[in-house]
Amino acid sequence: MARWEHFEHGADVGVRGIAPTLPQAFEQCALALTAAMIEPARIRPQERVAIVCEAPAPDLLLVEWLNAIVYEMAVRRMVFGRFEVAIAGGKLTGSAWGEHVDRLRHEPAAEVKGATYTALRVERKADGEWLAQCIVDV
Protein backbone atom coordinates (compact mmCIF):
# COMPACT_ATOMS: atom_id res chain seq x y z
CA MET A 1 0.00 0.00 0.00
CA ALA A 2 1.39 3.40 -1.01
CA ARG A 3 1.92 5.83 1.85
CA TRP A 4 3.96 8.80 2.96
CA GLU A 5 5.46 9.86 6.26
CA HIS A 6 7.68 12.45 7.87
CA PHE A 7 10.80 11.74 9.90
CA GLU A 8 12.65 14.00 12.31
CA HIS A 9 15.80 15.87 11.36
CA GLY A 10 16.78 18.87 13.48
CA ALA A 11 15.05 22.04 12.29
CA ASP A 12 14.15 20.56 8.89
CA VAL A 13 11.68 17.83 7.88
CA GLY A 14 12.30 14.40 6.41
CA VAL A 15 9.87 13.34 3.69
CA ARG A 16 9.44 9.71 2.74
CA GLY A 17 7.36 7.84 0.20
CA ILE A 18 6.86 4.08 0.35
CA ALA A 19 5.01 2.21 -2.40
CA PRO A 20 4.94 -0.89 -4.59
CA THR A 21 6.50 0.98 -7.54
CA LEU A 22 9.19 3.63 -7.89
CA PRO A 23 6.84 6.19 -9.52
CA GLN A 24 4.31 5.72 -6.70
CA ALA A 25 7.05 6.20 -4.09
CA PHE A 26 7.94 9.52 -5.79
CA GLU A 27 4.24 10.52 -5.74
CA GLN A 28 4.00 9.71 -2.03
CA CYS A 29 7.18 11.64 -1.28
CA ALA A 30 5.64 14.66 -3.04
CA LEU A 31 2.55 14.30 -0.84
CA ALA A 32 4.80 14.26 2.23
CA LEU A 33 6.41 17.47 0.96
CA THR A 34 2.96 19.09 0.67
CA ALA A 35 1.97 17.79 4.11
CA ALA A 36 5.00 19.52 5.64
CA MET A 37 3.18 22.77 4.80
CA ILE A 38 -0.53 22.06 4.42
CA GLU A 39 -2.95 19.19 5.00
CA PRO A 40 -3.17 17.67 1.47
CA ALA A 41 -6.91 16.93 1.88
CA ARG A 42 -7.57 20.70 1.99
CA ILE A 43 -6.24 21.15 -1.55
CA ARG A 44 -8.68 21.02 -4.45
CA PRO A 45 -7.25 19.54 -7.70
CA GLN A 46 -8.44 22.47 -9.84
CA GLU A 47 -5.43 22.93 -12.10
CA ARG A 48 -2.89 20.51 -13.59
CA VAL A 49 0.76 21.46 -13.96
CA ALA A 50 3.11 19.29 -16.05
CA ILE A 51 6.57 18.68 -14.63
CA VAL A 52 9.49 17.06 -16.47
CA CYS A 53 12.96 16.50 -15.04
CA GLU A 54 16.00 14.34 -15.64
CA ALA A 55 18.89 12.96 -13.63
CA PRO A 56 21.45 10.17 -14.06
CA ALA A 57 20.32 8.23 -10.95
CA PRO A 58 16.99 7.65 -9.14
CA ASP A 59 18.10 9.40 -5.93
CA LEU A 60 19.17 12.50 -7.84
CA LEU A 61 15.92 12.34 -9.80
CA LEU A 62 13.96 12.46 -6.53
CA VAL A 63 15.68 15.72 -5.53
CA GLU A 64 15.05 17.19 -9.01
CA TRP A 65 11.34 16.16 -8.80
CA LEU A 66 10.78 17.65 -5.37
CA ASN A 67 12.64 20.86 -6.23
CA ALA A 68 10.60 21.19 -9.43
CA ILE A 69 7.44 20.98 -7.30
CA VAL A 70 8.76 23.63 -4.90
CA TYR A 71 9.61 25.86 -7.88
CA GLU A 72 6.15 25.46 -9.46
CA MET A 73 4.46 26.22 -6.13
CA ALA A 74 6.53 29.38 -5.70
CA VAL A 75 6.20 30.84 -9.20
CA ARG A 76 2.52 29.93 -9.61
CA ARG A 77 1.58 30.65 -5.97
CA MET A 78 -0.07 27.25 -5.85
CA VAL A 79 -0.20 24.20 -3.61
CA PHE A 80 -0.51 20.66 -4.90
CA GLY A 81 -2.36 17.76 -3.32
CA ARG A 82 -2.30 15.10 -6.05
CA PHE A 83 0.61 13.80 -8.13
CA GLU A 84 1.19 11.38 -10.97
CA VAL A 85 4.63 10.19 -12.07
CA ALA A 86 6.08 8.11 -14.90
CA ILE A 87 9.78 7.28 -14.98
CA ALA A 88 11.65 5.96 -18.00
CA GLY A 89 15.40 5.75 -17.76
CA GLY A 90 16.60 8.94 -16.13
CA LYS A 91 13.57 10.99 -17.18
CA LEU A 92 10.54 11.75 -15.01
CA THR A 93 7.32 12.98 -16.57
CA GLY A 94 4.84 14.06 -13.96
CA SER A 95 1.72 16.01 -13.18
CA ALA A 96 0.73 17.95 -10.10
CA TRP A 97 -2.86 18.99 -9.41
CA GLY A 98 -3.72 21.80 -7.07
CA GLU A 99 -4.98 25.30 -6.64
CA HIS A 100 -3.85 28.81 -5.79
CA VAL A 101 -2.95 29.34 -2.15
CA ASP A 102 -5.77 30.53 0.07
CA ARG A 103 -4.07 31.34 3.40
CA LEU A 104 -7.33 31.29 5.35
CA ARG A 105 -8.54 27.93 4.04
CA HIS A 106 -5.19 26.15 3.64
CA GLU A 107 -3.61 27.51 6.85
CA PRO A 108 0.01 26.86 5.79
CA ALA A 109 2.22 25.89 8.73
CA ALA A 110 5.57 26.30 6.97
CA GLU A 111 7.19 27.00 3.63
CA VAL A 112 9.40 24.38 2.03
CA LYS A 113 12.42 26.06 0.46
CA GLY A 114 13.84 23.01 -1.26
CA ALA A 115 14.82 19.36 -1.19
CA THR A 116 18.34 18.49 -0.06
CA TYR A 117 20.77 15.59 -0.47
CA THR A 118 20.70 14.96 3.29
CA ALA A 119 19.39 11.47 4.19
CA LEU A 120 18.74 10.93 0.47
CA ARG A 121 17.74 7.34 -0.30
CA VAL A 122 15.90 5.68 -3.16
CA GLU A 123 15.92 1.92 -2.95
CA ARG A 124 13.90 -1.22 -3.26
CA LYS A 125 13.50 -2.78 0.18
CA ALA A 126 13.74 -6.51 0.98
CA ASP A 127 9.92 -6.77 0.97
CA GLY A 128 9.80 -5.45 -2.61
CA GLU A 129 8.45 -2.01 -1.77
CA TRP A 130 10.22 1.13 -2.95
CA LEU A 131 11.41 3.79 -0.52
CA ALA A 132 12.18 7.36 -1.57
CA GLN A 133 13.26 9.94 1.01
CA CYS A 134 15.24 13.08 1.71
CA ILE A 135 15.30 16.11 3.98
CA VAL A 136 13.49 19.27 2.89
CA ASP A 137 14.57 22.69 4.07
CA VAL A 138 11.71 24.56 5.79
C-alpha positions as CSV (number, residue, x, y, z in Angstrom):
1,M,0.0,0.0,0.0
2,A,1.4,3.4,-1.0
3,R,1.9,5.8,1.8
4,W,4.0,8.8,3.0
5,E,5.5,9.9,6.3
6,H,7.7,12.4,7.9
7,F,10.8,11.7,9.9
8,E,12.6,14.0,12.3
9,H,15.8,15.9,11.4
10,G,16.8,18.9,13.5
11,A,15.0,22.0,12.3
12,D,14.1,20.6,8.9
13,V,11.7,17.8,7.9
14,G,12.3,14.4,6.4
15,V,9.9,13.3,3.7
16,R,9.4,9.7,2.7
17,G,7.4,7.8,0.2
18,I,6.9,4.1,0.3
19,A,5.0,2.2,-2.4
20,P,4.9,-0.9,-4.6
21,T,6.5,1.0,-7.5
22,L,9.2,3.6,-7.9
23,P,6.8,6.2,-9.5
24,Q,4.3,5.7,-6.7
25,A,7.1,6.2,-4.1
26,F,7.9,9.5,-5.8
27,E,4.2,10.5,-5.7
28,Q,4.0,9.7,-2.0
29,C,7.2,11.6,-1.3
30,A,5.6,14.7,-3.0
31,L,2.5,14.3,-0.8
32,A,4.8,14.3,2.2
33,L,6.4,17.5,1.0
34,T,3.0,19.1,0.7
35,A,2.0,17.8,4.1
36,A,5.0,19.5,5.6
37,M,3.2,22.8,4.8
38,I,-0.5,22.1,4.4
39,E,-2.9,19.2,5.0
40,P,-3.2,17.7,1.5
41,A,-6.9,16.9,1.9
42,R,-7.6,20.7,2.0
43,I,-6.2,21.2,-1.6
44,R,-8.7,21.0,-4.4
45,P,-7.3,19.5,-7.7
46,Q,-8.4,22.5,-9.8
47,E,-5.4,22.9,-12.1
48,R,-2.9,20.5,-13.6
49,V,0.8,21.5,-14.0
50,A,3.1,19.3,-16.0
51,I,6.6,18.7,-14.6
52,V,9.5,17.1,-16.5
53,C,13.0,16.5,-15.0
54,E,16.0,14.3,-15.6
55,A,18.9,13.0,-13.6
56,P,21.5,10.2,-14.1
57,A,20.3,8.2,-11.0
58,P,17.0,7.7,-9.1
59,D,18.1,9.4,-5.9
60,L,19.2,12.5,-7.8
61,L,15.9,12.3,-9.8
62,L,14.0,12.5,-6.5
63,V,15.7,15.7,-5.5
64,E,15.0,17.2,-9.0
65,W,11.3,16.2,-8.8
66,L,10.8,17.7,-5.4
67,N,12.6,20.9,-6.2
68,A,10.6,21.2,-9.4
69,I,7.4,21.0,-7.3
70,V,8.8,23.6,-4.9
71,Y,9.6,25.9,-7.9
72,E,6.2,25.5,-9.5
73,M,4.5,26.2,-6.1
74,A,6.5,29.4,-5.7
75,V,6.2,30.8,-9.2
76,R,2.5,29.9,-9.6
77,R,1.6,30.7,-6.0
78,M,-0.1,27.2,-5.8
79,V,-0.2,24.2,-3.6
80,F,-0.5,20.7,-4.9
81,G,-2.4,17.8,-3.3
82,R,-2.3,15.1,-6.1
83,F,0.6,13.8,-8.1
84,E,1.2,11.4,-11.0
85,V,4.6,10.2,-12.1
86,A,6.1,8.1,-14.9
87,I,9.8,7.3,-15.0
88,A,11.6,6.0,-18.0
89,G,15.4,5.8,-17.8
90,G,16.6,8.9,-16.1
91,K,13.6,11.0,-17.2
92,L,10.5,11.8,-15.0
93,T,7.3,13.0,-16.6
94,G,4.8,14.1,-14.0
95,S,1.7,16.0,-13.2
96,A,0.7,17.9,-10.1
97,W,-2.9,19.0,-9.4
98,G,-3.7,21.8,-7.1
99,E,-5.0,25.3,-6.6
100,H,-3.8,28.8,-5.8
101,V,-2.9,29.3,-2.1
102,D,-5.8,30.5,0.1
103,R,-4.1,31.3,3.4
104,L,-7.3,31.3,5.4
105,R,-8.5,27.9,4.0
106,H,-5.2,26.2,3.6
107,E,-3.6,27.5,6.9
108,P,0.0,26.9,5.8
109,A,2.2,25.9,8.7
110,A,5.6,26.3,7.0
111,E,7.2,27.0,3.6
112,V,9.4,24.4,2.0
113,K,12.4,26.1,0.5
114,G,13.8,23.0,-1.3
115,A,14.8,19.4,-1.2
116,T,18.3,18.5,-0.1
117,Y,20.8,15.6,-0.5
118,T,20.7,15.0,3.3
119,A,19.4,11.5,4.2
120,L,18.7,10.9,0.5
121,R,17.7,7.3,-0.3
122,V,15.9,5.7,-3.2
123,E,15.9,1.9,-3.0
124,R,13.9,-1.2,-3.3
125,K,13.5,-2.8,0.2
126,A,13.7,-6.5,1.0
127,D,9.9,-6.8,1.0
128,G,9.8,-5.4,-2.6
129,E,8.5,-2.0,-1.8
130,W,10.2,1.1,-3.0
131,L,11.4,3.8,-0.5
132,A,12.2,7.4,-1.6
133,Q,13.3,9.9,1.0
134,C,15.2,13.1,1.7
135,I,15.3,16.1,4.0
136,V,13.5,19.3,2.9
137,D,14.6,22.7,4.1
138,V,11.7,24.6,5.8
